[in-house]
Amino acid sequence: MLGAVDPGFNTDDMHREVLDELLDEDRGLAFSRDDRLVIAARWHELDAWPDFVPGLRRLRRRYVCVSFTILTLSLVIDVSRRNMIDWDAVIACEMLRVYKPRPEAYQRAAELLAHPPGEILMVACHNFDLDAARGAGYRTAFVRRPAEWGPGGPPDPVPHPACDLVVAGFAELADALLA
């Protein structure tokens, strides 16, 4: 889905498809269609990183904070409500009908925010998104999340040297931006 234009499916569909592929492998496990839907719906019940909500609250005192995401709007709403995350706005790529890392996604998000890309700071823990945002003119901040992908670590743990800011977490991000 990354980089797709009007793909006809979203990340919830992808989560269900990947789950089906994993469960369909010969592992001696049998799950009904309903069981699979319940398991896939667990994405909507994730807990935020412990430092995220306090850091976001601090940042919102001075900055407009927007979730610009490839995740579905319903997933962002559910996880935000569960974790008491208050966004100023949510821009889900499914609403734009074009997905990151296509440049049009970043351009449309900037247009919706009524700010030139150079006034927007894209914050992420993976280079593909930050590299594409930088290519669209955004400023970028890399937040290290070494445990995000499990014990094996993230696929791209080293921030691109062109990042404007590299931090260990959201408390440090808030400290740097509010200083």
N, C-alpha and C positions, 0 to 999 in steps of 0.2 A: 504494500500500500504506500510505502514511503515514496513520495514524488508523484503520486497518482493524481490524475485529473478526473473528477467525477467517476470514481471507481465502481459505484453501485454496491459497495459494502463499506463497513466501518471497522474500527478496532474491536468492538464487541464481537462482530462476526468473525474476525481473525482469531480472537481468543478461543471462540468455540471451535473453529476449524482446527487450530493447533491441538486443542484438547482432544478432539475426535481422532486426529492422526496419532497422537500418543496412545490413546486408549485402544485404538484399533490394531496397534502392534501386538503381536502374539505374546502377551504377558500373563495369560490366564485370568485376566480381570474382565468382568462383564458389568457394564453400566448401562442402564436404560437411557433413553433419550431424555426423560425428565431428570434423572440423576445428573446427566451431563450438563443440562441447563443450570441446575443448582450449583454445580461445581464452577462452571464458567462465570456465574453471577457473583462469585466471591471476589472478583476483581473490584466490584462496587463496594466492598467492605474493607478495603485496605486501610491500614493506619499510616498516617503521615510520619515522616522522620521526626523524631522528638524535637529537634532544633528548628524545624520549619515554621510552625505556627507562631512561636514567640518572635522569630526573626521577621516574618511577614508583618506581624502587627506593628513592630517598630518601623519597618520600612513604609507602611501605609500612612504613617503620620506625616510624611513628607512627599511620598511618591505615589503615583497611580500604579497599582499592581494588578496585572492582568495575567490570567492563565491562557497562554497561547499554545495549544496542544493538538497532537494527533489523536488524543483520546476522545471518546464520545462525550457529548454534552451531558448525557445522563450519568455517565461514570464520574465526570468531574463534579457534578452536583451532588451525587450520592457520597463520594469520598469527602467532599468539602463539608457537607452537613455532618457527616460522621465525626470529623476531626475539628469542627468549629472553625473552618477556614473561611475568612471573609475576603473575597476578591472584589475589586472595583468593577471587573468585567471578566467574562470568559469568551475567548475566541477559539472555537473548536474548528479544526480544519474541515470537518464534515459540513459545517455551516458555510464555509467558503467554497466548498466543492473542489478544492485543490489542496493537496497535502504537502507539508514540509517534506523534504528540503527544496521543493520547487521555488524559485525566486518569486513567482506570483503570489504564493501564500504570504510571504513576508511583506510584499508590497501592499497586498490587500489589507493585512493587519494594520500596517502603518496608516493607510488611508482611513480605516475605520476609527483609529485612535486620533486622527487629525493631527499627526505629528510627522515630521520628516524622519526617516529611518535613523539618521545620526543623533536624534534626541531620544532614541529608545535603546535601553539596555536589555539584551536577551540574556537570561540566566538559565544555565543548564549544566548537567553533569556529563554530557557527551559531546564530543567534537562535531559530529555530523551536523547537528542542529546549529551549533555556534558558528561553524565554518560557513554554512549557508546563510545564516543571519548576517554575518560579517560581509559576505559577498553582496548582500542586499543593502549594505550601508549601515547596519545596526552596530552599536557598541556591544561588547560581549563580556560576560563574566562566567568563568568555569568554577563550579562548586564541586569539590572532590567528594565522591561517594564510593570509596573503595569496596564497600560491602553490598552495593546495589545489585550486583549480578551474582551474589553468593560467594562461596569460598574461592572460586576461580578468579574472582575480581572482574572489573569491567573490561569490555573489549578494547577500550581506548582510555586507559587511566592517566595518560600524560596529556595535559592541556596543550593545545596548539600555542606556540609562542606568540602568536598575534593577538591572543586574548587581552583585553584591556585590564582584566582583573582576574586573579586566581585566589580562591579562598578555600578554607577547610570546611566551612559550613555556613549556615545562614546567620548565626550570631556574628561571625567574622564579616560576612557580607554587609550586614546592617551597620556594624562598627565602621567599616570602610566608607560606606556611602553616606553615613550620617555624621561623619567627623567634620 
